[in-house]
Amino acid sequence: MSELYGLVEQEIPRLRRYARALTRTSDRADDLVQDTLVRALTKFHLWQPGTDIRAWLFTIMHHQYVNTVRREARETSSVDIEDISPKLVATTDPTARRQLVELDRALARLPAEQREVVLLVGLEGMPYESVARILDVPIGTVRSRLSRGRDRLRELMGKDREPQLASDRANTDARRPRPSARISQPKAA
């Protein structure tokens, strides 16, 4: 049993990171992690040894989060992202801070289904199969949501067009026809 506790303890930093990305506040993230761990400890008898404990814990967290969101929707409480966004940045570099704030805002504008997949695959580095199990959707749905989520993030962050390198511009300019310097002479009849 202590081995199981050790496995769970190793996953706590990942759970906290994902919870912070989902909830957008450290207090709510800590509550979500605590609820997840309490639920996991009471349901340990359901975990099958040899299976991915990380995926099992993230599944529990996902269900806890969905339940919380539904409960809050019924209670109509909301949190203003502008109030908490300064807390999400852990660097003093103003450029990096600005980029993180922009990313945070862009993530907040994604539909929840796309945001969850982007966070699990992009932030947590989880394989598509695990994400599909966690969210209880087909793997094709994971791929589709991830693709649409990434496209929308690029669009929201103004990265829908890749910047053209100077060498690419030079090659493009070299292939572009140049206007002729000659003036055409009228043909003699």
GUNU-170711 format. One record per residue (C-alpha): y, z, x. Coordinates in steps of 0.02 Angstrom, whole numbers, m for minus. Layout:
<sites>
<site py="Y" pz="Z" px="X"/>
...
</sites>
This chain:
<sites>
<site py="0" pz="0" px="0"/>
<site py="120" pz="36" px="143"/>
<site py="86" pz="m141" px="205"/>
<site py="151" pz="m207" px="38"/>
<site py="306" pz="m99" px="52"/>
<site py="334" pz="m170" px="226"/>
<site py="320" pz="m349" px="159"/>
<site py="445" pz="m310" px="22"/>
<site py="563" pz="m224" px="142"/>
<site py="567" pz="m380" px="252"/>
<site py="628" pz="m484" px="104"/>
<site py="772" pz="m369" px="55"/>
<site py="904" pz="m459" px="162"/>
<site py="857" pz="m626" px="83"/>
<site py="858" pz="m549" px="m90"/>
<site py="1030" pz="m476" px="m58"/>
<site py="1099" pz="m641" px="6"/>
<site py="1033" pz="m738" px="m144"/>
<site py="1092" pz="m603" px="m265"/>
<site py="1268" pz="m609" px="m192"/>
<site py="1272" pz="m796" px="m210"/>
<site py="1212" pz="m785" px="m390"/>
<site py="1319" pz="m640" px="m450"/>
<site py="1473" pz="m671" px="m342"/>
<site py="1507" pz="m485" px="m316"/>
<site py="1427" pz="m362" px="m198"/>
<site py="1412" pz="m224" px="m328"/>
<site py="1324" pz="m334" px="m454"/>
<site py="1215" pz="m406" px="m315"/>
<site py="1162" pz="m233" px="m260"/>
<site py="1119" pz="m191" px="m440"/>
<site py="1018" pz="m351" px="m457"/>
<site py="922" pz="m315" px="m296"/>
<site py="888" pz="m137" px="m352"/>
<site py="828" pz="m195" px="m524"/>
<site py="718" pz="m325" px="m439"/>
<site py="641" pz="m198" px="m321"/>
<site py="610" pz="m72" px="m459"/>
<site py="528" pz="m207" px="m565"/>
<site py="423" pz="m265" px="m417"/>
<site py="364" pz="m89" px="m378"/>
<site py="314" pz="m58" px="m559"/>
<site py="225" pz="m226" px="m567"/>
<site py="139" pz="m224" px="m396"/>
<site py="m29" pz="m228" px="m482"/>
<site py="15" pz="m405" px="m541"/>
<site py="48" pz="m473" px="m366"/>
<site py="m101" pz="m566" px="m296"/>
<site py="m134" pz="m532" px="m111"/>
<site py="m127" pz="m690" px="m8"/>
<site py="10" pz="m768" px="m115"/>
<site py="190" pz="m788" px="m61"/>
<site py="272" pz="m619" px="m91"/>
<site py="444" pz="m694" px="m60"/>
<site py="422" pz="m818" px="m202"/>
<site py="355" pz="m679" px="m313"/>
<site py="508" pz="m569" px="m278"/>
<site py="629" pz="m714" px="m303"/>
<site py="544" pz="m753" px="m469"/>
<site py="569" pz="m574" px="m524"/>
<site py="751" pz="m582" px="m467"/>
<site py="780" pz="m746" px="m558"/>
<site py="713" pz="m673" px="m720"/>
<site py="816" pz="m514" px="m697"/>
<site py="971" pz="m620" px="m667"/>
<site py="941" pz="m730" px="m819"/>
<site py="917" pz="m575" px="m927"/>
<site py="1077" pz="m500" px="m860"/>
<site py="1177" pz="m659" px="m891"/>
<site py="1111" pz="m670" px="m1068"/>
<site py="1152" pz="m488" px="m1101"/>
<site py="1328" pz="m509" px="m1031"/>
<site py="1355" pz="m667" px="m1133"/>
<site py="1316" pz="m566" px="m1289"/>
<site py="1438" pz="m432" px="m1230"/>
<site py="1567" pz="m567" px="m1183"/>
<site py="1616" pz="m491" px="m1019"/>
<site py="1681" pz="m600" px="m878"/>
<site py="1733" pz="m588" px="m697"/>
<site py="1877" pz="m687" px="m624"/>
<site py="1820" pz="m777" px="m466"/>
<site py="1998" pz="m771" px="m396"/>
<site py="1987" pz="m581" px="m391"/>
<site py="1827" pz="m576" px="m290"/>
<site py="1835" pz="m731" px="m180"/>
<site py="1922" pz="m642" px="m35"/>
<site py="1774" pz="m524" px="m24"/>
<site py="1651" pz="m667" px="4"/>
<site py="1720" pz="m720" px="172"/>
<site py="1667" pz="m632" px="332"/>
<site py="1771" pz="m727" px="459"/>
<site py="1951" pz="m723" px="517"/>
<site py="1959" pz="m909" px="552"/>
<site py="2079" pz="m976" px="419"/>
<site py="1998" pz="m1148" px="419"/>
<site py="1824" pz="m1078" px="395"/>
<site py="1889" pz="m956" px="265"/>
<site py="1970" pz="m1097" px="168"/>
<site py="1812" pz="m1201" px="177"/>
<site py="1706" pz="m1055" px="116"/>
<site py="1825" pz="m1023" px="m28"/>
<site py="1819" pz="m1208" px="m74"/>
<site py="1629" pz="m1206" px="m65"/>
<site py="1623" pz="m1048" px="m169"/>
<site py="1735" pz="m1127" px="m302"/>
<site py="1633" pz="m1287" px="m300"/>
<site py="1470" pz="m1189" px="m319"/>
<site py="1546" pz="m1093" px="m464"/>
<site py="1585" pz="m1259" px="m552"/>
<site py="1405" pz="m1319" px="m540"/>
<site py="1295" pz="m1294" px="m692"/>
<site py="1187" pz="m1139" px="m670"/>
<site py="1027" pz="m1241" px="m656"/>
<site py="1096" pz="m1345" px="m512"/>
<site py="1177" pz="m1195" px="m426"/>
<site py="1012" pz="m1098" px="m426"/>
<site py="917" pz="m1241" px="m346"/>
<site py="1054" pz="m1277" px="m218"/>
<site py="1057" pz="m1093" px="m169"/>
<site py="869" pz="m1073" px="m158"/>
<site py="840" pz="m1232" px="m59"/>
<site py="1003" pz="m1240" px="40"/>
<site py="1042" pz="m1056" px="71"/>
<site py="869" pz="m981" px="71"/>
<site py="778" pz="m1133" px="143"/>
<site py="638" pz="m1118" px="17"/>
<site py="517" pz="m1263" px="m8"/>
<site py="530" pz="m1361" px="m170"/>
<site py="361" pz="m1297" px="m229"/>
<site py="416" pz="m1116" px="m216"/>
<site py="580" pz="m1152" px="m304"/>
<site py="484" pz="m1239" px="m444"/>
<site py="373" pz="m1085" px="m465"/>
<site py="522" pz="m966" px="m460"/>
<site py="620" pz="m1062" px="m591"/>
<site py="464" pz="m1110" px="m689"/>
<site py="507" pz="m1295" px="m690"/>
<site py="416" pz="m1450" px="m626"/>
<site py="447" pz="m1499" px="m445"/>
<site py="528" pz="m1661" px="m503"/>
<site py="656" pz="m1559" px="m597"/>
<site py="694" pz="m1461" px="m438"/>
<site py="721" pz="m1622" px="m342"/>
<site py="830" pz="m1695" px="m479"/>
<site py="937" pz="m1538" px="m496"/>
<site py="955" pz="m1526" px="m308"/>
<site py="1009" pz="m1707" px="m293"/>
<site py="1134" pz="m1695" px="m435"/>
<site py="1197" pz="m1527" px="m370"/>
<site py="1225" pz="m1593" px="m194"/>
<site py="1312" pz="m1748" px="m261"/>
<site py="1425" pz="m1642" px="m370"/>
<site py="1464" pz="m1523" px="m226"/>
<site py="1515" pz="m1670" px="m117"/>
<site py="1624" pz="m1735" px="m256"/>
<site py="1704" pz="m1565" px="m290"/>
<site py="1740" pz="m1537" px="m106"/>
<site py="1815" pz="m1709" px="m83"/>
<site py="1672" pz="m1770" px="24"/>
<site py="1614" pz="m1908" px="m91"/>
<site py="1656" pz="m2034" px="44"/>
<site py="1597" pz="m2009" px="221"/>
<site py="1739" pz="m2026" px="346"/>
<site py="1731" pz="m2189" px="439"/>
<site py="1717" pz="m2167" px="627"/>
<site py="1844" pz="m2253" px="739"/>
<site py="1706" pz="m2360" px="815"/>
<site py="1650" pz="m2413" px="640"/>
<site py="1829" pz="m2460" px="595"/>
<site py="1844" pz="m2564" px="755"/>
<site py="1683" pz="m2656" px="712"/>
<site py="1742" pz="m2686" px="535"/>
<site py="1911" pz="m2748" px="597"/>
<site py="1827" pz="m2865" px="723"/>
<site py="1726" pz="m2947" px="584"/>
<site py="1874" pz="m2964" px="466"/>
<site py="1947" pz="m3141" px="470"/>
<site py="2118" pz="m3146" px="549"/>
<site py="2258" pz="m3252" px="476"/>
<site py="2282" pz="m3412" px="571"/>
<site py="2437" pz="m3425" px="679"/>
<site py="2440" pz="m3613" px="661"/>
<site py="2543" pz="m3694" px="528"/>
<site py="2450" pz="m3835" px="449"/>
<site py="2530" pz="m4006" px="474"/>
<site py="2536" pz="m4125" px="328"/>
<site py="2417" pz="m4269" px="353"/>
<site py="2491" pz="m4441" px="374"/>
<site py="2450" pz="m4559" px="234"/>
</sites>
